Amino acid sequence: MTHRKWSKAVTIALESPDEWVVIDTTQAASWALIEDWPLEEATALDRALSICADVISGKRTPEDARLAFIDAVKEAKIPMKEE
């Protein structure tokens, strides 16, 4: 379940403005949120982490994680490529 590809990948510039990273699984999103996120405490970040955990344990869908991740990206003002 954790490695199931999302319906649509989310491409963000996490490290630097010209360094794009493609996030396409809940596992990858969780790692990005935990390891590389510019914010320490934020509402959408906490919600996204919680939803990712629910997806990994089978309680929610990967699409829920994808949408929560996008909310966290917007909250942190991380550049994102619109697909």
PDB file of N, CA, C and O in Angstrom:
ATOM      1  N   MET A   1       0.820  -1.201   0.000  1.00  0.00           N
ATOM      2  CA  MET A   1       0.000   0.000   0.000  1.00  0.00           C
ATOM      3  C   MET A   1       0.866   1.269   0.000  1.00  0.00           C
ATOM      4  O   MET A   1       0.557   2.240  -0.690  1.00  0.00           O
ATOM      5  N   THR A   2       1.933   1.247   0.767  1.00  0.00           N
ATOM      6  CA  THR A   2       2.741   2.463   0.914  1.00  0.00           C
ATOM      7  C   THR A   2       3.486   2.823  -0.364  1.00  0.00           C
ATOM      8  O   THR A   2       3.820   3.989  -0.575  1.00  0.00           O
ATOM      9  N   HIS A   3       3.750   1.848  -1.211  1.00  0.00           N
ATOM     10  CA  HIS A   3       4.533   2.136  -2.407  1.00  0.00           C
ATOM     11  C   HIS A   3       3.660   2.258  -3.652  1.00  0.00           C
ATOM     12  O   HIS A   3       4.170   2.378  -4.766  1.00  0.00           O
ATOM     13  N   ARG A   4       2.341   2.229  -3.458  1.00  0.00           N
ATOM     14  CA  ARG A   4       1.437   2.381  -4.586  1.00  0.00           C
ATOM     15  C   ARG A   4       1.563   3.793  -5.152  1.00  0.00           C
ATOM     16  O   ARG A   4       1.503   4.777  -4.414  1.00  0.00           O
ATOM     17  N   LYS A   5       1.735   3.879  -6.455  1.00  0.00           N
ATOM     18  CA  LYS A   5       1.900   5.189  -7.107  1.00  0.00           C
ATOM     19  C   LYS A   5       0.606   5.992  -6.984  1.00  0.00           C
ATOM     20  O   LYS A   5      -0.498   5.454  -7.059  1.00  0.00           O
ATOM     21  N   TRP A   6       0.786   7.290  -6.794  1.00  0.00           N
ATOM     22  CA  TRP A   6      -0.355   8.192  -6.780  1.00  0.00           C
ATOM     23  C   TRP A   6      -0.907   8.333  -8.192  1.00  0.00           C
ATOM     24  O   TRP A   6      -0.212   8.057  -9.170  1.00  0.00           O
ATOM     25  N   SER A   7      -2.163   8.766  -8.291  1.00  0.00           N
ATOM     26  CA  SER A   7      -2.792   8.969  -9.608  1.00  0.00           C
ATOM     27  C   SER A   7      -2.016  10.011 -10.406  1.00  0.00           C
ATOM     28  O   SER A   7      -1.912   9.922 -11.629  1.00  0.00           O
ATOM     29  N   LYS A   8      -1.469  11.004  -9.695  1.00  0.00           N
ATOM     30  CA  LYS A   8      -0.699  12.073 -10.330  1.00  0.00           C
ATOM     31  C   LYS A   8       0.448  12.453  -9.405  1.00  0.00           C
ATOM     32  O   LYS A   8       0.234  12.703  -8.218  1.00  0.00           O
ATOM     33  N   ALA A   9       1.646  12.496  -9.932  1.00  0.00           N
ATOM     34  CA  ALA A   9       2.810  12.872  -9.122  1.00  0.00           C
ATOM     35  C   ALA A   9       2.756  14.366  -8.785  1.00  0.00           C
ATOM     36  O   ALA A   9       2.128  15.155  -9.491  1.00  0.00           O
ATOM     37  N   VAL A  10       3.420  14.728  -7.704  1.00  0.00           N
ATOM     38  CA  VAL A  10       3.543  16.125  -7.304  1.00  0.00           C
ATOM     39  C   VAL A  10       5.023  16.491  -7.444  1.00  0.00           C
ATOM     40  O   VAL A  10       5.879  15.868  -6.816  1.00  0.00           O
ATOM     41  N   THR A  11       5.321  17.490  -8.257  1.00  0.00           N
ATOM     42  CA  THR A  11       6.705  17.898  -8.508  1.00  0.00           C
ATOM     43  C   THR A  11       6.975  19.206  -7.780  1.00  0.00           C
ATOM     44  O   THR A  11       6.332  20.223  -8.039  1.00  0.00           O
ATOM     45  N   ILE A  12       7.940  19.162  -6.863  1.00  0.00           N
ATOM     46  CA  ILE A  12       8.238  20.336  -6.034  1.00  0.00           C
ATOM     47  C   ILE A  12       9.736  20.645  -6.031  1.00  0.00           C
ATOM     48  O   ILE A  12      10.565  19.777  -6.303  1.00  0.00           O
ATOM     49  N   ALA A  13      10.058  21.888  -5.719  1.00  0.00           N
ATOM     50  CA  ALA A  13      11.458  22.314  -5.582  1.00  0.00           C
ATOM     51  C   ALA A  13      11.740  22.382  -4.083  1.00  0.00           C
ATOM     52  O   ALA A  13      11.535  23.418  -3.450  1.00  0.00           O
ATOM     53  N   LEU A  14      12.210  21.277  -3.527  1.00  0.00           N
ATOM     54  CA  LEU A  14      12.377  21.176  -2.083  1.00  0.00           C
ATOM     55  C   LEU A  14      13.720  21.718  -1.604  1.00  0.00           C
ATOM     56  O   LEU A  14      13.778  22.464  -0.627  1.00  0.00           O
ATOM     57  N   GLU A  15      14.784  21.349  -2.281  1.00  0.00           N
ATOM     58  CA  GLU A  15      16.126  21.747  -1.852  1.00  0.00           C
ATOM     59  C   GLU A  15      16.495  23.160  -2.293  1.00  0.00           C
ATOM     60  O   GLU A  15      16.977  23.973  -1.504  1.00  0.00           O
ATOM     61  N   SER A  16      16.254  23.427  -3.576  1.00  0.00           N
ATOM     62  CA  SER A  16      16.567  24.747  -4.123  1.00  0.00           C
ATOM     63  C   SER A  16      15.590  25.026  -5.268  1.00  0.00           C
ATOM     64  O   SER A  16      14.963  24.098  -5.777  1.00  0.00           O
ATOM     65  N   PRO A  17      15.453  26.278  -5.675  1.00  0.00           N
ATOM     66  CA  PRO A  17      14.449  26.611  -6.688  1.00  0.00           C
ATOM     67  C   PRO A  17      14.571  25.859  -8.014  1.00  0.00           C
ATOM     68  O   PRO A  17      13.570  25.673  -8.706  1.00  0.00           O
ATOM     69  N   ASP A  18      15.755  25.434  -8.373  1.00  0.00           N
ATOM     70  CA  ASP A  18      15.923  24.744  -9.653  1.00  0.00           C
ATOM     71  C   ASP A  18      16.094  23.236  -9.525  1.00  0.00           C
ATOM     72  O   ASP A  18      16.361  22.554 -10.514  1.00  0.00           O
ATOM     73  N   GLU A  19      15.945  22.717  -8.322  1.00  0.00           N
ATOM     74  CA  GLU A  19      16.121  21.283  -8.086  1.00  0.00           C
ATOM     75  C   GLU A  19      14.767  20.639  -7.821  1.00  0.00           C
ATOM     76  O   GLU A  19      14.265  20.659  -6.697  1.00  0.00           O
ATOM     77  N   TRP A  20      14.184  20.069  -8.867  1.00  0.00           N
ATOM     78  CA  TRP A  20      12.837  19.512  -8.780  1.00  0.00           C
ATOM     79  C   TRP A  20      12.859  18.065  -8.307  1.00  0.00           C
ATOM     80  O   TRP A  20      13.696  17.268  -8.730  1.00  0.00           O
ATOM     81  N   VAL A  21      11.927  17.745  -7.427  1.00  0.00           N
ATOM     82  CA  VAL A  21      11.781  16.389  -6.894  1.00  0.00           C
ATOM     83  C   VAL A  21      10.369  15.920  -7.200  1.00  0.00           C
ATOM     84  O   VAL A  21       9.402  16.654  -6.995  1.00  0.00           O
ATOM     85  N   VAL A  22      10.256  14.695  -7.690  1.00  0.00           N
ATOM     86  CA  VAL A  22       8.948  14.123  -7.995  1.00  0.00           C
ATOM     87  C   VAL A  22       8.515  13.231  -6.830  1.00  0.00           C
ATOM     88  O   VAL A  22       9.196  12.266  -6.484  1.00  0.00           O
ATOM     89  N   ILE A  23       7.383  13.566  -6.240  1.00  0.00           N
ATOM     90  CA  ILE A  23       6.826  12.770  -5.146  1.00  0.00           C
ATOM     91  C   ILE A  23       5.604  12.060  -5.715  1.00  0.00           C
ATOM     92  O   ILE A  23       4.651  12.703  -6.155  1.00  0.00           O
ATOM     93  N   ASP A  24       5.639  10.717  -5.703  1.00  0.00           N
ATOM     94  CA  ASP A  24       4.517   9.994  -6.315  1.00  0.00           C
ATOM     95  C   ASP A  24       4.009   8.820  -5.490  1.00  0.00           C
ATOM     96  O   ASP A  24       3.207   8.018  -5.970  1.00  0.00           O
ATOM     97  N   THR A  25       4.477   8.717  -4.243  1.00  0.00           N
ATOM     98  CA  THR A  25       3.933   7.701  -3.337  1.00  0.00           C
ATOM     99  C   THR A  25       3.766   8.319  -1.947  1.00  0.00           C
ATOM    100  O   THR A  25       4.391   9.329  -1.623  1.00  0.00           O
ATOM    101  N   THR A  26       2.930   7.708  -1.151  1.00  0.00           N
ATOM    102  CA  THR A  26       2.719   8.185   0.214  1.00  0.00           C
ATOM    103  C   THR A  26       4.015   8.079   1.017  1.00  0.00           C
ATOM    104  O   THR A  26       4.317   8.948   1.835  1.00  0.00           O
ATOM    105  N   GLN A  27       4.778   7.009   0.780  1.00  0.00           N
ATOM    106  CA  GLN A  27       6.050   6.820   1.480  1.00  0.00           C
ATOM    107  C   GLN A  27       7.013   7.966   1.175  1.00  0.00           C
ATOM    108  O   GLN A  27       7.647   8.511   2.079  1.00  0.00           O
ATOM    109  N   ALA A  28       7.118   8.325  -0.099  1.00  0.00           N
ATOM    110  CA  ALA A  28       8.008   9.425  -0.498  1.00  0.00           C
ATOM    111  C   ALA A  28       7.548  10.740   0.125  1.00  0.00           C
ATOM    112  O   ALA A  28       8.368  11.549   0.558  1.00  0.00           O
ATOM    113  N   ALA A  29       6.237  10.949   0.169  1.00  0.00           N
ATOM    114  CA  ALA A  29       5.702  12.164   0.771  1.00  0.00           C
ATOM    115  C   ALA A  29       6.041  12.219   2.256  1.00  0.00           C
ATOM    116  O   ALA A  29       6.453  13.262   2.765  1.00  0.00           O
ATOM    117  N   SER A  30       5.869  11.101   2.947  1.00  0.00           N
ATOM    118  CA  SER A  30       6.188  11.041   4.378  1.00  0.00           C
ATOM    119  C   SER A  30       7.640  11.406   4.637  1.00  0.00           C
ATOM    120  O   SER A  30       7.942  12.193   5.534  1.00  0.00           O
ATOM    121  N   TRP A  31       8.542  10.824   3.842  1.00  0.00           N
ATOM    122  CA  TRP A  31       9.974  11.114   4.014  1.00  0.00           C
ATOM    123  C   TRP A  31      10.279  12.584   3.778  1.00  0.00           C
ATOM    124  O   TRP A  31      11.046  13.193   4.523  1.00  0.00           O
ATOM    125  N   ALA A  32       9.676  13.153   2.738  1.00  0.00           N
ATOM    126  CA  ALA A  32       9.903  14.573   2.442  1.00  0.00           C
ATOM    127  C   ALA A  32       9.414  15.438   3.595  1.00  0.00           C
ATOM    128  O   ALA A  32      10.097  16.375   4.008  1.00  0.00           O
ATOM    129  N   LEU A  33       8.235  15.124   4.111  1.00  0.00           N
ATOM    130  CA  LEU A  33       7.653  15.906   5.207  1.00  0.00           C
ATOM    131  C   LEU A  33       8.497  15.808   6.480  1.00  0.00           C
ATOM    132  O   LEU A  33       8.637  16.787   7.213  1.00  0.00           O
ATOM    133  N   ILE A  34       9.049  14.643   6.735  1.00  0.00           N
ATOM    134  CA  ILE A  34       9.817  14.418   7.963  1.00  0.00           C
ATOM    135  C   ILE A  34      11.260  14.931   7.830  1.00  0.00           C
ATOM    136  O   ILE A  34      11.777  15.585   8.736  1.00  0.00           O
ATOM    137  N   GLU A  35      11.896  14.632   6.705  1.00  0.00           N
ATOM    138  CA  GLU A  35      13.327  14.892   6.558  1.00  0.00           C
ATOM    139  C   GLU A  35      13.683  16.277   6.011  1.00  0.00           C
ATOM    140  O   GLU A  35      14.646  16.896   6.466  1.00  0.00           O
ATOM    141  N   ASP A  36      12.919  16.756   5.050  1.00  0.00           N
ATOM    142  CA  ASP A  36      13.359  17.912   4.265  1.00  0.00           C
ATOM    143  C   ASP A  36      12.480  19.147   4.379  1.00  0.00           C
ATOM    144  O   ASP A  36      12.752  20.155   3.727  1.00  0.00           O
ATOM    145  N   TRP A  37      11.447  19.091   5.180  1.00  0.00           N
ATOM    146  CA  TRP A  37      10.479  20.194   5.194  1.00  0.00           C
ATOM    147  C   TRP A  37      11.042  21.458   5.823  1.00  0.00           C
ATOM    148  O   TRP A  37      11.733  21.394   6.840  1.00  0.00           O
ATOM    149  N   PRO A  38      10.745  22.627   5.212  1.00  0.00           N
ATOM    150  CA  PRO A  38      11.279  23.889   5.746  1.00  0.00           C
ATOM    151  C   PRO A  38      10.583  24.351   7.028  1.00  0.00           C
ATOM    152  O   PRO A  38      11.142  25.151   7.779  1.00  0.00           O
ATOM    153  N   LEU A  39       9.384  23.860   7.281  1.00  0.00           N
ATOM    154  CA  LEU A  39       8.654  24.243   8.494  1.00  0.00           C
ATOM    155  C   LEU A  39       8.769  23.142   9.541  1.00  0.00           C
ATOM    156  O   LEU A  39       8.792  21.958   9.207  1.00  0.00           O
ATOM    157  N   GLU A  40       8.839  23.535  10.799  1.00  0.00           N
ATOM    158  CA  GLU A  40       8.890  22.555  11.889  1.00  0.00           C
ATOM    159  C   GLU A  40       7.484  22.223  12.382  1.00  0.00           C
ATOM    160  O   GLU A  40       7.118  21.059  12.548  1.00  0.00           O
ATOM    161  N   GLU A  41       6.714  23.280  12.610  1.00  0.00           N
ATOM    162  CA  GLU A  41       5.352  23.089  13.099  1.00  0.00           C
ATOM    163  C   GLU A  41       4.397  23.889  12.243  1.00  0.00           C
ATOM    164  O   GLU A  41       4.534  25.106  12.114  1.00  0.00           O
ATOM    165  N   ALA A  42       3.436  23.210  11.664  1.00  0.00           N
ATOM    166  CA  ALA A  42       2.458  23.870  10.809  1.00  0.00           C
ATOM    167  C   ALA A  42       1.223  22.976  10.695  1.00  0.00           C
ATOM    168  O   ALA A  42       1.326  21.750  10.717  1.00  0.00           O
ATOM    169  N   THR A  43       0.079  23.597  10.576  1.00  0.00           N
ATOM    170  CA  THR A  43      -1.193  22.866  10.568  1.00  0.00           C
ATOM    171  C   THR A  43      -1.294  21.852   9.433  1.00  0.00           C
ATOM    172  O   THR A  43      -1.583  20.679   9.673  1.00  0.00           O
ATOM    173  N   ALA A  44      -1.056  22.296   8.196  1.00  0.00           N
ATOM    174  CA  ALA A  44      -1.176  21.389   7.048  1.00  0.00           C
ATOM    175  C   ALA A  44      -0.096  20.312   7.078  1.00  0.00           C
ATOM    176  O   ALA A  44      -0.332  19.185   6.644  1.00  0.00           O
ATOM    177  N   LEU A  45       1.081  20.651   7.584  1.00  0.00           N
ATOM    178  CA  LEU A  45       2.160  19.667   7.730  1.00  0.00           C
ATOM    179  C   LEU A  45       1.728  18.553   8.682  1.00  0.00           C
ATOM    180  O   LEU A  45       1.858  17.371   8.365  1.00  0.00           O
ATOM    181  N   ASP A  46       1.215  18.938   9.848  1.00  0.00           N
ATOM    182  CA  ASP A  46       0.762  17.937  10.825  1.00  0.00           C
ATOM    183  C   ASP A  46      -0.359  17.067  10.262  1.00  0.00           C
ATOM    184  O   ASP A  46      -0.390  15.854  10.467  1.00  0.00           O
ATOM    185  N   ARG A  47      -1.281  17.718   9.546  1.00  0.00           N
ATOM    186  CA  ARG A  47      -2.406  16.985   8.957  1.00  0.00           C
ATOM    187  C   ARG A  47      -1.901  16.002   7.896  1.00  0.00           C
ATOM    188  O   ARG A  47      -2.351  14.858   7.838  1.00  0.00           O
ATOM    189  N   ALA A  48      -0.976  16.451   7.069  1.00  0.00           N
ATOM    190  CA  ALA A  48      -0.434  15.586   6.013  1.00  0.00           C
ATOM    191  C   ALA A  48       0.290  14.379   6.609  1.00  0.00           C
ATOM    192  O   ALA A  48       0.143  13.258   6.122  1.00  0.00           O
ATOM    193  N   LEU A  49       1.065  14.613   7.657  1.00  0.00           N
ATOM    194  CA  LEU A  49       1.767  13.494   8.312  1.00  0.00           C
ATOM    195  C   LEU A  49       0.769  12.492   8.887  1.00  0.00           C
ATOM    196  O   LEU A  49       0.963  11.281   8.779  1.00  0.00           O
ATOM    197  N   SER A  50      -0.277  12.993   9.486  1.00  0.00           N
ATOM    198  CA  SER A  50      -1.309  12.134  10.064  1.00  0.00           C
ATOM    199  C   SER A  50      -2.021  11.322   8.984  1.00  0.00           C
ATOM    200  O   SER A  50      -2.256  10.124   9.148  1.00  0.00           O
ATOM    201  N   ILE A  51      -2.360  11.982   7.886  1.00  0.00           N
ATOM    202  CA  ILE A  51      -3.050  11.289   6.785  1.00  0.00           C
ATOM    203  C   ILE A  51      -2.122  10.271   6.124  1.00  0.00           C
ATOM    204  O   ILE A  51      -2.567   9.181   5.765  1.00  0.00           O
ATOM    205  N   CYS A  52      -0.847  10.603   5.957  1.00  0.00           N
ATOM    206  CA  CYS A  52       0.116   9.636   5.396  1.00  0.00           C
ATOM    207  C   CYS A  52       0.177   8.384   6.278  1.00  0.00           C
ATOM    208  O   CYS A  52       0.209   7.262   5.775  1.00  0.00           O
ATOM    209  N   ALA A  53       0.193   8.590   7.590  1.00  0.00           N
ATOM    210  CA  ALA A  53       0.215   7.446   8.523  1.00  0.00           C
ATOM    211  C   ALA A  53      -1.051   6.606   8.358  1.00  0.00           C
ATOM    212  O   ALA A  53      -0.990   5.377   8.384  1.00  0.00           O
ATOM    213  N   ASP A  54      -2.198   7.270   8.189  1.00  0.00           N
ATOM    214  CA  ASP A  54      -3.461   6.544   7.985  1.00  0.00           C
ATOM    215  C   ASP A  54      -3.444   5.755   6.682  1.00  0.00           C
ATOM    216  O   ASP A  54      -3.948   4.633   6.630  1.00  0.00           O
ATOM    217  N   VAL A  55      -2.872   6.327   5.637  1.00  0.00           N
ATOM    218  CA  VAL A  55      -2.792   5.627   4.349  1.00  0.00           C
ATOM    219  C   VAL A  55      -1.894   4.396   4.489  1.00  0.00           C
ATOM    220  O   VAL A  55      -2.227   3.315   4.002  1.00  0.00           O
ATOM    221  N   ILE A  56      -0.758   4.572   5.156  1.00  0.00           N
ATOM    222  CA  ILE A  56       0.186   3.468   5.338  1.00  0.00           C
ATOM    223  C   ILE A  56      -0.456   2.326   6.134  1.00  0.00           C
ATOM    224  O   ILE A  56      -0.177   1.155   5.880  1.00  0.00           O
ATOM    225  N   SER A  57      -1.314   2.673   7.096  1.00  0.00           N
ATOM    226  CA  SER A  57      -1.978   1.625   7.882  1.00  0.00           C
ATOM    227  C   SER A  57      -3.293   1.155   7.237  1.00  0.00           C
ATOM    228  O   SER A  57      -4.013   0.338   7.812  1.00  0.00           O
ATOM    229  N   GLY A  58      -3.596   1.676   6.041  1.00  0.00           N
ATOM    230  CA  GLY A  58      -4.749   1.177   5.295  1.00  0.00           C
ATOM    231  C   GLY A  58      -6.082   1.826   5.634  1.00  0.00           C
ATOM    232  O   GLY A  58      -7.125   1.336   5.203  1.00  0.00           O
ATOM    233  N   LYS A  59      -6.074   2.913   6.395  1.00  0.00           N
ATOM    234  CA  LYS A  59      -7.323   3.562   6.803  1.00  0.00           C
ATOM    235  C   LYS A  59      -7.819   4.606   5.817  1.00  0.00           C
ATOM    236  O   LYS A  59      -8.998   4.959   5.840  1.00  0.00           O
ATOM    237  N   ARG A  60      -6.949   5.106   4.953  1.00  0.00           N
ATOM    238  CA  ARG A  60      -7.329   6.135   3.980  1.00  0.00           C
ATOM    239  C   ARG A  60      -6.722   5.789   2.623  1.00  0.00           C
ATOM    240  O   ARG A  60      -5.932   4.853   2.499  1.00  0.00           O
ATOM    241  N   THR A  61      -7.107   6.560   1.614  1.00  0.00           N
ATOM    242  CA  THR A  61      -6.629   6.273   0.255  1.00  0.00           C
ATOM    243  C   THR A  61      -5.367   7.085  -0.066  1.00  0.00           C
ATOM    244  O   THR A  61      -5.138   8.139   0.527  1.00  0.00           O
ATOM    245  N   PRO A  62      -4.556   6.593  -0.997  1.00  0.00           N
ATOM    246  CA  PRO A  62      -3.382   7.354  -1.423  1.00  0.00           C
ATOM    247  C   PRO A  62      -3.753   8.751  -1.930  1.00  0.00           C
ATOM    248  O   PRO A  62      -2.965   9.685  -1.784  1.00  0.00           O
ATOM    249  N   GLU A  63      -4.924   8.902  -2.514  1.00  0.00           N
ATOM    250  CA  GLU A  63      -5.356  10.219  -3.012  1.00  0.00           C
ATOM    251  C   GLU A  63      -5.523  11.201  -1.847  1.00  0.00           C
ATOM    252  O   GLU A  63      -5.232  12.388  -1.992  1.00  0.00           O
ATOM    253  N   ASP A  64      -5.991  10.710  -0.694  1.00  0.00           N
ATOM    254  CA  ASP A  64      -6.103  11.566   0.500  1.00  0.00           C
ATOM    255  C   ASP A  64      -4.723  12.117   0.875  1.00  0.00           C
ATOM    256  O   ASP A  64      -4.579  13.294   1.204  1.00  0.00           O
ATOM    257  N   ALA A  65      -3.721  11.248   0.818  1.00  0.00           N
ATOM    258  CA  ALA A  65      -2.354  11.660   1.157  1.00  0.00           C
ATOM    259  C   ALA A  65      -1.836  12.677   0.144  1.00  0.00           C
ATOM    260  O   ALA A  65      -1.186  13.654   0.516  1.00  0.00           O
ATOM    261  N   ARG A  66      -2.122  12.447  -1.124  1.00  0.00           N
ATOM    262  CA  ARG A  66      -1.657  13.355  -2.179  1.00  0.00           C
ATOM    263  C   ARG A  66      -2.237  14.759  -1.977  1.00  0.00           C
ATOM    264  O   ARG A  66      -1.511  15.749  -2.066  1.00  0.00           O
ATOM    265  N   LEU A  67      -3.521  14.845  -1.709  1.00  0.00           N
ATOM    266  CA  LEU A  67      -4.171  16.145  -1.520  1.00  0.00           C
ATOM    267  C   LEU A  67      -3.661  16.844  -0.257  1.00  0.00           C
ATOM    268  O   LEU A  67      -3.448  18.057  -0.263  1.00  0.00           O
ATOM    269  N   ALA A  68      -3.466  16.092   0.814  1.00  0.00           N
ATOM    270  CA  ALA A  68      -2.941  16.675   2.059  1.00  0.00           C
ATOM    271  C   ALA A  68      -1.506  17.147   1.854  1.00  0.00           C
ATOM    272  O   ALA A  68      -1.105  18.175   2.399  1.00  0.00           O
ATOM    273  N   PHE A  69      -0.730  16.395   1.068  1.00  0.00           N
ATOM    274  CA  PHE A  69       0.650  16.783   0.773  1.00  0.00           C
ATOM    275  C   PHE A  69       0.671  18.106  -0.001  1.00  0.00           C
ATOM    276  O   PHE A  69       1.481  18.986   0.292  1.00  0.00           O
ATOM    277  N   ILE A  70      -0.208  18.241  -0.977  1.00  0.00           N
ATOM    278  CA  ILE A  70      -0.288  19.484  -1.759  1.00  0.00           C
ATOM    279  C   ILE A  70      -0.632  20.658  -0.843  1.00  0.00           C
ATOM    280  O   ILE A  70      -0.064  21.741  -0.989  1.00  0.00           O
ATOM    281  N   ASP A  71      -1.548  20.458   0.087  1.00  0.00           N
ATOM    282  CA  ASP A  71      -1.885  21.516   1.054  1.00  0.00           C
ATOM    283  C   ASP A  71      -0.661  21.924   1.862  1.00  0.00           C
ATOM    284  O   ASP A  71      -0.437  23.110   2.103  1.00  0.00           O
ATOM    285  N   ALA A  72       0.132  20.937   2.281  1.00  0.00           N
ATOM    286  CA  ALA A  72       1.342  21.219   3.064  1.00  0.00           C
ATOM    287  C   ALA A  72       2.381  21.960   2.217  1.00  0.00           C
ATOM    288  O   ALA A  72       3.073  22.848   2.715  1.00  0.00           O
ATOM    289  N   VAL A  73       2.488  21.594   0.944  1.00  0.00           N
ATOM    290  CA  VAL A  73       3.406  22.279   0.020  1.00  0.00           C
ATOM    291  C   VAL A  73       3.028  23.759  -0.092  1.00  0.00           C
ATOM    292  O   VAL A  73       3.884  24.641  -0.028  1.00  0.00           O
ATOM    293  N   LYS A  74       1.729  24.007  -0.260  1.00  0.00           N
ATOM    294  CA  LYS A  74       1.246  25.392  -0.383  1.00  0.00           C
ATOM    295  C   LYS A  74       1.482  26.166   0.911  1.00  0.00           C
ATOM    296  O   LYS A  74       1.893  27.326   0.879  1.00  0.00           O
ATOM    297  N   GLU A  75       1.225  25.530   2.039  1.00  0.00           N
ATOM    298  CA  GLU A  75       1.421  26.171   3.343  1.00  0.00           C
ATOM    299  C   GLU A  75       2.882  26.587   3.529  1.00  0.00           C
ATOM    300  O   GLU A  75       3.161  27.667   4.049  1.00  0.00           O
ATOM    301  N   ALA A  76       3.811  25.729   3.102  1.00  0.00           N
ATOM    302  CA  ALA A  76       5.239  25.986   3.264  1.00  0.00           C
ATOM    303  C   ALA A  76       5.788  26.885   2.144  1.00  0.00           C
ATOM    304  O   ALA A  76       6.964  27.248   2.148  1.00  0.00           O
ATOM    305  N   LYS A  77       4.920  27.233   1.192  1.00  0.00           N
ATOM    306  CA  LYS A  77       5.309  28.079   0.062  1.00  0.00           C
ATOM    307  C   LYS A  77       6.469  27.472  -0.738  1.00  0.00           C
ATOM    308  O   LYS A  77       7.366  28.183  -1.190  1.00  0.00           O
ATOM    309  N   ILE A  78       6.433  26.178  -0.897  1.00  0.00           N
ATOM    310  CA  ILE A  78       7.427  25.452  -1.703  1.00  0.00           C
ATOM    311  C   ILE A  78       6.976  25.522  -3.162  1.00  0.00           C
ATOM    312  O   ILE A  78       5.812  25.251  -3.455  1.00  0.00           O
ATOM    313  N   PRO A  79       7.879  25.882  -4.083  1.00  0.00           N
ATOM    314  CA  PRO A  79       7.488  25.922  -5.501  1.00  0.00           C
ATOM    315  C   PRO A  79       6.999  24.555  -5.970  1.00  0.00           C
ATOM    316  O   PRO A  79       7.601  23.526  -5.661  1.00  0.00           O
ATOM    317  N   MET A  80       5.894  24.562  -6.722  1.00  0.00           N
ATOM    318  CA  MET A  80       5.310  23.308  -7.213  1.00  0.00           C
ATOM    319  C   MET A  80       4.960  23.490  -8.674  1.00  0.00           C
ATOM    320  O   MET A  80       4.434  24.528  -9.074  1.00  0.00           O
ATOM    321  N   LYS A  81       5.256  22.466  -9.473  1.00  0.00           N
ATOM    322  CA  LYS A  81       4.889  22.495 -10.888  1.00  0.00           C
ATOM    323  C   LYS A  81       3.455  22.025 -11.008  1.00  0.00           C
ATOM    324  O   LYS A  81       3.116  20.934 -10.551  1.00  0.00           O
ATOM    325  N   GLU A  82       2.620  22.830 -11.613  1.00  0.00           N
ATOM    326  CA  GLU A  82       1.237  22.423 -11.851  1.00  0.00           C
ATOM    327  C   GLU A  82       1.225  21.494 -13.058  1.00  0.00           C
ATOM    328  O   GLU A  82       1.738  21.824 -14.127  1.00  0.00           O
ATOM    329  N   GLU A  83       0.641  20.355 -12.863  1.00  0.00           N
ATOM    330  CA  GLU A  83       0.592  19.378 -13.969  1.00  0.00           C
ATOM    331  C   GLU A  83      -0.606  19.665 -14.862  1.00  0.00           C
ATOM    332  O   GLU A  83      -0.825  18.959 -15.847  1.00  0.00           O
TER     333      GLU A  83
END
